[in-house]
Amino acid sequence: MNAASYPVRLSGSRIRQVTGGLIAALVLVLALALPGRAFAHAALVATDPADGTVLMQSPARFSLTFSEPVSPLVLTLVQPDGTRRALTSFRLTDRTVEIDNPETLKSGTHVLSWRVISEDGHPVGGSALFSVGAPSAAPVAGETVDWSLRTAIWIGKLFLYVGLFLGAGGAFSLAWLAENRRCGRRFVTGTLLCGLVAAPVSLGLQGLDALGAPLGQFAAPVVWTTAAETSFGWTVLVALIALGFALLSLAGPRAFRKLLALAGLVGVGAALSASGHASAAEPQWLTRSLVFLHGAAIASWVGALAPLGLALRYQPAEAKVFLRRFSRAILPVVAVLAASGVVLAIIQVQEPAALINTAYGRLLLLKLALLLFLFTLASVNRWTLTAPAEAGDTEVQRRLVRSIGIETLIVLAIFGVAAGWRFTPPPRALAIAAAQPVSVHIHTLQAMADLSITPGHAGQVAALMVIMTGDFGPLDAKAVTLVLSKPDAGIEPIKRPATKPGDGTWRVDNLVIPLPGRWNARLDILVSDFEMVKIEAPIDIRAE
């Protein structure tokens, strides 16, 4: 027999050293990568100057307030003539990014463009417009979708899944289920190498996406340092360790094979739970545990398919033990996979309508359809073909091999769908963003006010107002009325008197805003029995 068909043997002492180092690294990474605080999808809460505000003079600084702490990546000021200036001096205060204005701004409309990364590892960007003196034509600061980068990210994610699930999962099946571990070893080795390449490539692509940079800057050092600072950096690091364990399980002596393969499987679950939307939801102790179990169960099941199919095709006599062990182990594995997946889906989707109304929900429906097909095929294999195949029926064994091949193709399709979730925030995150208020600062010589409408979308809302004098002093108004109008939609002014709860603010509760879009907000402030001050500004209401 050709010597190349045998695995490379490593000495026991060498295996102990490598295994000990990898286990220590994995424990350290897990301790650092699984912090106790909750991660969510960041949403912009307020800007200063507020979007659409007209200022009398150039502001000394800007601020961006988010629904959770963020890390700024790119902050840019686009001036009326289109000149772009990078804003590099900023401070982080809880959920607010305070940005220094490096120069006195000229009259006209300016765009404050920002790109930050939230703690779940996903970049978020946007812009706010404000004017100094008088509005002008807004400079172009739009962000186009880089489809080549998105395609590369999707492909990288797909191949990373192949390495983790088919590679590490395949190594686990060879160590724990197969009688002859050479069956499918080359296939498993190939998928592991695929994952080892895809992991760092995906990290670099994450850095490009975070910075909004094109593919041509892939080798730039700032791209890699930025990516390494995100939570996805932990995922890649743990994934590389897991893939290393799995490779060692193929090359090492029998005494260490199962331990290394098990460590690789644990690493798969740990890598997936270190970042991403699913592991970012509350409660953290539950969602991270479910992601861990879900990932490990997927790897245990689908990782065994290709080695089992190859064993049935080329070594059917030795494959009987493999098939028997797999058929006994698969039921609890699928139960864990299904239960964890259902709970995670409920947490992410929250309500049935989101399955149709959101891109995330539609991808989930597609994945569920593929899973239904996969489970049906697996059930037929388990309850109809397994017993005759174990008994040595060659025709049934050939049918089972073909069926396993189809299962593997369906699994790859599911990987592709799951990789698409990288670009679709879940309904849970969208609900957090939808609940955020919209705010506007209205400033005149006579009076000024901070108006906040919560939630900031059409429907039933509450308005909160802080009233001040034109020089930021306290203003003890006798009465305040909120007037909202949208002439372009033919809606007459909606007038609601505000109440004063006693904390220095004015409120309007149970206010219904019928349509999204730009509304004109006016505050009628009764300063005294003989003086009424009216101040107004546009405010943008989101669609629900």
C-alpha positions in Angstrom: 0.0 0.0 0.0 1.2 3.5 -0.8 2.8 5.1 2.3 1.1 8.4 1.5 -2.3 6.8 2.4 -1.2 6.6 6.1 -1.5 9.6 8.4 1.6 11.3 9.6 2.6 10.2 13.1 3.7 12.6 15.8 5.5 11.6 18.9 3.5 11.4 22.2 5.6 14.1 23.9 5.2 16.4 21.0 1.5 15.9 21.0 1.3 16.6 24.7 3.2 19.8 24.3 1.0 21.0 21.3 -2.2 19.9 23.0 -1.4 21.6 26.3 -0.5 24.8 24.5 -3.7 24.8 22.4 -5.9 23.9 25.4 -4.4 26.7 27.4 -4.9 29.1 24.5 -8.5 28.1 24.1 -9.2 28.5 27.8 -7.6 32.0 27.8 -9.5 33.0 24.6 -12.8 31.8 26.0 -12.3 33.7 29.2 -11.6 36.9 27.3 -14.1 36.4 24.4 -17.2 35.8 26.5 -17.7 39.0 28.5 -20.7 39.3 30.8 -22.2 42.5 29.2 -24.9 42.3 26.6 -24.2 43.0 22.9 -26.8 44.4 20.6 -27.1 46.1 17.3 -26.3 49.8 17.9 -28.9 52.4 16.8 -28.4 56.2 16.7 -30.5 57.9 19.3 -29.6 61.6 18.9 -27.1 63.9 17.2 -26.0 67.4 18.2 -26.5 69.4 16.1 -29.8 67.6 15.5 -30.5 66.4 12.0 -32.0 69.2 9.9 -31.1 72.0 12.4 -30.2 75.5 11.3 -27.6 77.1 13.6 -26.8 80.7 14.0 -23.1 80.1 14.3 -20.5 77.3 13.9 -20.7 74.7 16.6 -17.6 74.0 18.7 -18.2 70.3 18.8 -20.5 67.5 17.6 -22.0 64.5 19.4 -23.5 61.2 18.4 -25.5 59.2 21.0 -26.2 55.6 20.4 -28.4 52.9 22.0 -25.3 51.2 23.3 -21.5 51.9 23.5 -19.8 51.9 20.2 -16.3 52.3 18.8 -15.8 55.0 16.1 -14.2 53.9 12.9 -14.6 56.8 10.4 -15.9 60.3 11.3 -16.1 62.8 8.4 -17.4 66.3 7.9 -18.6 67.1 4.4 -18.7 70.8 3.8 -21.1 72.6 1.4 -18.6 72.6 -1.4 -18.1 68.9 -1.1 -14.8 69.1 0.7 -14.3 66.2 3.1 -12.5 66.5 6.4 -11.6 63.6 8.7 -12.6 64.2 12.3 -9.9 62.5 14.4 -10.3 64.2 17.8 -13.1 62.6 19.8 -14.0 61.2 23.2 -16.2 58.4 24.3 -18.6 59.0 27.2 -20.8 56.0 27.9 -23.0 55.8 24.8 -22.0 59.2 23.3 -19.2 60.1 20.9 -18.1 63.7 21.5 -16.3 65.1 18.4 -14.2 68.3 18.3 -14.9 70.6 15.4 -11.4 71.6 14.1 -12.5 74.8 12.3 -15.1 77.5 12.1 -17.6 76.3 9.6 -18.8 78.5 6.7 -22.4 79.2 5.9 -24.4 76.5 4.3 -25.4 72.9 4.8 -22.9 70.4 6.2 -23.0 66.6 6.5 -21.7 64.8 9.6 -20.9 61.3 8.3 -20.1 58.5 10.8 -19.2 54.8 10.8 -19.0 53.0 14.0 -18.8 49.4 15.1 -21.2 48.0 17.7 -20.2 45.5 20.3 -21.7 42.6 18.3 -19.0 43.2 15.8 -21.1 44.7 13.0 -20.4 48.1 11.5 -23.1 50.8 11.4 -23.0 54.0 9.5 -25.1 57.1 8.7 -25.2 60.8 8.2 -26.8 63.9 9.8 -27.3 67.2 8.0 -27.2 70.6 9.7 -26.8 74.1 8.4 -24.9 77.2 9.6 -26.6 80.5 8.8 -28.8 79.4 6.0 -29.4 76.0 4.3 -27.8 75.3 0.9 -27.8 72.4 -1.5 -26.7 69.4 0.6 -23.3 68.0 -0.4 -23.2 64.3 -1.6 -22.2 62.0 1.2 -24.2 58.9 0.4 -22.7 55.5 1.0 -23.1 52.9 -1.9 -23.2 49.2 -1.3 -20.0 47.5 -2.3 -21.4 44.3 -3.8 -18.0 42.9 -4.6 -17.0 43.2 -0.9 -20.3 41.8 0.2 -19.9 38.8 -2.1 -16.4 38.2 -0.8 -17.6 38.4 2.8 -20.4 35.9 2.0 -18.0 33.5 0.3 -15.5 33.7 3.2 -18.3 33.0 5.7 -19.5 30.0 3.6 -16.0 28.5 3.5 -15.4 29.2 7.2 -18.6 27.2 7.9 -17.3 24.4 5.7 -14.1 24.3 7.7 -15.8 24.4 11.1 -18.8 22.1 10.5 -17.6 19.7 7.8 -13.9 19.8 8.9 -13.9 19.9 12.7 -17.2 17.9 12.7 -15.7 15.4 10.3 -12.6 15.0 12.5 -14.9 14.4 15.5 -16.8 11.7 13.6 -13.7 9.9 12.5 -12.3 9.8 16.0 -15.5 8.8 17.8 -17.6 6.9 15.3 -15.5 5.5 12.5 -13.9 2.1 12.8 -11.3 3.0 10.1 -10.4 6.6 10.4 -8.8 6.7 7.0 -12.3 6.7 5.4 -12.9 10.3 4.4 -9.7 11.6 6.0 -8.5 13.4 2.9 -11.9 15.1 2.5 -11.9 16.2 6.2 -8.3 17.4 5.9 -9.2 19.4 2.8 -12.2 21.1 4.5 -10.0 21.9 7.6 -7.4 23.5 5.3 -10.3 25.4 3.7 -11.3 26.7 7.1 -7.8 27.7 8.0 -7.6 29.8 4.9 -11.1 31.2 5.2 -10.8 32.3 8.8 -8.0 35.0 8.4 -9.4 36.0 5.0 -12.8 36.6 6.6 -11.1 38.7 9.3 -9.6 40.9 6.7 -12.9 41.3 4.9 -14.5 42.2 8.2 -11.9 45.0 8.6 -12.7 46.3 5.1 -16.4 46.3 5.9 -15.9 48.0 9.2 -14.0 50.9 7.6 -16.1 51.0 4.5 -13.0 50.4 2.4 -12.7 48.7 -1.0 -11.2 45.3 -1.7 -8.1 47.0 -3.0 -7.1 47.9 0.6 -7.2 44.4 1.9 -3.5 44.4 2.8 -3.6 47.7 4.6 -2.5 47.3 8.3 -5.3 49.5 9.6 -7.8 47.0 8.1 -6.4 44.1 10.1 -6.0 46.1 13.3 -9.5 47.3 13.0 -10.8 43.8 12.4 -8.8 42.3 15.3 -10.4 44.8 17.7 -14.0 43.6 16.9 -15.7 40.7 18.5 -15.4 38.8 15.2 -11.6 38.8 15.9 -12.3 36.5 18.8 -14.4 34.2 16.6 -11.6 33.9 14.1 -9.0 33.2 16.8 -11.1 30.5 18.5 -11.9 29.0 15.1 -8.3 28.7 14.2 -7.5 27.0 17.5 -10.5 24.6 16.9 -9.3 23.8 13.4 -5.8 23.2 14.8 -7.2 20.7 17.3 -9.1 18.9 14.6 -6.1 18.6 12.3 -4.0 17.2 15.1 -6.6 14.6 15.8 -6.1 13.3 12.3 -2.3 13.2 12.6 -1.7 12.3 16.2 -1.6 8.9 17.9 -4.7 6.9 18.9 -4.3 7.8 22.5 -4.9 11.5 21.9 -7.3 11.3 18.9 -10.6 11.5 20.7 -9.4 14.2 23.1 -8.2 16.5 20.3 -11.3 15.9 18.2 -13.5 16.7 21.2 -11.5 19.9 21.8 -12.0 20.8 18.2 -15.8 20.3 18.4 -15.9 22.4 21.6 -14.0 25.1 19.8 -16.6 25.2 17.0 -19.4 26.0 19.5 -17.1 28.5 21.3 -16.1 30.3 18.1 -19.7 30.8 17.0 -20.8 32.0 20.4 -18.1 34.7 20.6 -19.8 37.1 18.1 -22.8 37.6 15.9 -26.4 38.5 16.2 -27.6 35.3 17.8 -25.2 35.3 20.6 -25.7 39.1 21.2 -29.3 38.8 22.3 -30.5 38.8 25.9 -30.3 36.9 28.2 -26.7 36.4 27.5 -26.3 33.2 29.6 -29.0 31.6 27.5 -28.3 32.8 24.0 -24.5 32.1 24.1 -25.2 28.7 25.6 -27.7 27.9 22.9 -25.4 29.1 20.1 -22.7 26.9 21.5 -24.9 23.8 21.6 -26.4 24.6 18.2 -23.0 24.9 16.5 -21.6 21.8 18.2 -24.7 19.8 17.2 -24.5 20.9 13.6 -20.8 19.9 13.4 -21.6 16.5 15.0 -24.3 15.7 12.5 -23.2 17.2 9.2 -19.5 16.5 9.8 -20.2 12.8 9.8 -22.1 12.7 6.5 -19.2 12.8 4.0 -16.9 10.4 5.9 -19.8 8.0 6.3 -20.8 8.2 2.6 -17.2 7.6 1.5 -16.9 4.7 3.9 -20.1 3.1 2.6 -18.9 3.5 -1.0 -15.3 2.4 -0.8 -15.2 0.2 2.4 -18.8 -1.0 3.0 -17.7 -3.9 5.3 -15.9 -1.6 7.7 -18.6 1.1 7.4 -21.2 -1.0 9.2 -19.8 0.0 12.6 -19.6 3.6 11.6 -23.2 3.5 10.3 -24.5 1.8 13.5 -22.8 4.3 15.8 -24.0 7.2 13.8 -27.6 6.0 13.7 -27.6 5.6 17.4 -26.0 9.0 18.2 -27.9 11.1 15.7 -31.3 11.3 17.4 -30.1 13.2 20.6 -27.9 15.4 18.4 -30.8 16.4 16.2 -32.9 17.0 19.2 -30.4 19.4 20.7 -30.0 21.1 17.3 -33.7 21.6 16.8 -34.5 22.7 20.4 -31.7 25.3 20.4 -32.5 26.5 17.0 -36.2 27.0 17.8 -35.5 29.0 21.0 -32.9 31.2 19.2 -35.4 31.8 16.4 -38.1 32.9 18.8 -35.6 35.2 20.5 -34.5 36.7 17.3 -37.8 37.0 15.4 -40.0 37.9 18.3 -43.3 37.9 16.3 -44.6 35.8 13.4 -45.1 38.9 11.1 -41.3 39.5 11.1 -40.9 36.2 9.2 -42.4 37.9 6.2 -41.7 41.6 6.8 -37.9 41.4 7.3 -35.1 40.1 5.2 -33.9 38.1 8.2 -37.2 36.4 8.6 -37.4 35.5 4.9 -33.9 34.0 5.1 -35.1 32.0 8.1 -38.1 30.7 6.2 -35.8 29.6 3.4 -33.5 27.9 5.9 -36.5 26.2 7.6 -37.7 24.9 4.2 -34.3 23.4 3.5 -34.1 21.9 7.0 -37.5 20.3 6.5 -36.3 18.7 3.4 -33.1 17.6 5.1 -34.9 16.2 8.1 -37.3 14.3 5.9 -34.4 12.8 3.9 -32.5 12.0 7.1 -35.6 10.3 8.6 -36.0 8.1 5.5 -32.3 7.2 5.7 -32.6 6.4 9.4 -35.8 4.4 9.5 -35.8 2.8 6.0 -32.3 2.4 4.7 -30.0 2.0 7.7 -31.0 -1.5 8.8 -30.7 -3.1 5.4 -27.4 -1.3 4.8 -26.1 -2.6 8.1 -27.2 -6.1 7.0 -25.0 -5.8 3.9 -27.6 -5.1 1.2 -25.3 -3.5 -1.4 -28.1 -1.9 -3.4 -29.4 -0.2 -0.3 -25.9 0.9 0.6 -25.6 2.5 -2.9 -28.9 4.3 -2.3 -27.8 5.5 1.1 -24.6 6.9 -0.4 -26.6 8.8 -3.0 -28.9 10.1 -0.3 -26.0 11.2 1.9 -24.6 13.1 -1.0 -27.9 14.9 -1.5 -28.0 15.7 2.3 -24.5 17.2 2.0 -25.6 19.4 -0.9 -28.6 20.6 1.2 -26.3 21.3 4.1 -24.1 23.5 1.8 -27.2 25.4 0.7 -28.1 26.0 4.4 -24.6 27.3 5.0 -25.1 29.7 2.2 -28.4 31.0 3.6 -26.9 31.3 7.1 -24.0 33.3 5.7 -26.5 35.8 4.3 -27.6 36.7 7.8 -24.3 38.6 8.0 -26.1 41.5 6.2 -29.5 41.3 7.8 -30.0 42.5 11.3 -32.6 40.3 13.1 -36.1 41.7 13.9 -35.0 41.8 17.6 -32.3 44.4 16.7 -34.7 46.2 14.3 -37.2 46.5 17.2 -34.5 48.1 19.4 -33.7 50.6 16.7 -37.4 51.3 16.0 -37.9 52.1 19.7 -35.3 54.8 19.7 -36.5 58.4 19.7 -36.0 61.1 17.2 -34.8 64.5 18.5 -34.4 68.0 17.3 -32.9 71.1 18.9 -34.7 74.3 18.1 -32.8 77.5 18.7 -33.9 81.1 18.3 -33.0 84.4 20.0 -36.2 84.3 22.1 -36.2 80.7 23.2 -34.9 77.3 22.4 -36.0 73.7 23.1 -35.0 70.1 22.8 -37.8 68.1 21.4 -37.7 64.3 21.6 -40.4 61.9 20.2 -40.4 58.3 21.4 -40.5 56.0 19.6 -39.3 57.8 16.6 -41.6 56.2 14.0 -45.2 56.7 12.9 -47.9 55.5 15.3 -48.6 56.3 18.9 -45.8 58.2 20.5 -44.9 60.4 23.4 -43.2 63.8 23.1 -40.8 65.2 25.6 -39.7 68.9 25.6 -37.1 70.9 27.5 -37.7 74.6 27.2 -34.9 77.2 27.7 -34.2 80.8 27.0 -32.2 81.8 23.9 -29.0 82.0 26.0 -29.5 78.5 27.6 -31.1 79.9 30.8 -34.2 78.4 32.5 -37.6 79.4 31.1 -40.5 78.9 33.4 -43.3 78.9 30.7 -46.9 79.1 31.7 -48.0 76.8 29.0 -46.6 74.9 26.0 -48.4 73.5 22.9 -46.9 71.1 20.4 -48.1 71.6 16.8 -47.2 69.1 14.2 -48.0 69.6 10.5 -47.3 68.0 7.2 -48.6 70.2 4.4 -47.2 68.1 1.6 -49.5 65.2 2.7 -52.5 67.4 3.2 -52.6 66.9 7.0 -53.8 69.9 9.0 -51.8 70.9 12.1 -52.1 68.5 15.0 -52.2 70.6 18.2 -51.7 69.0 21.6 -51.2 70.9 24.9 -48.3 69.7 26.9 -48.3 68.8 30.6 -45.6 69.6 33.1 -44.8 66.5 35.3 -42.6 68.5 37.7 -39.1 67.4 36.6 -38.5 70.5 34.5 -39.8 69.0 31.3 -43.0 69.2 29.3 -44.8 66.1 27.9 -47.4 65.1 25.4 -48.6 61.5 25.8 -50.8 59.3 23.6 -49.9 61.4 20.5 -50.6 59.7 17.2 -48.4 60.5 14.2 -50.2 59.0 11.2 -47.5 59.1 8.5 -43.7 58.8 8.4 -41.6 61.5 6.7 -40.5 65.0 7.4 -42.9 66.9 9.7 -42.8 70.5 10.8 -42.7 70.7 14.6 -43.7 74.0 16.3 -43.8 74.8 19.9 -46.1 77.6 21.1 -44.6 78.8 24.4 -46.7 81.0 26.6 -44.0 83.0 28.4 -46.4 85.3 30.2 -50.0 86.4 29.9 -48.9 88.9 27.3 -46.1 87.1 25.5 -46.3 84.0 23.2 -43.1 82.7 21.6 -43.3 80.3 18.6 -40.3 78.3 17.5 -40.2 75.5 14.9 -38.0 73.1 13.0 -38.4 70.0 10.8 -38.2 66.6 12.3 -38.0 63.3 10.5 -40.3 60.5 11.6 -39.3 57.0 10.6 -41.6 54.4 9.1 -42.7 51.8 11.6 
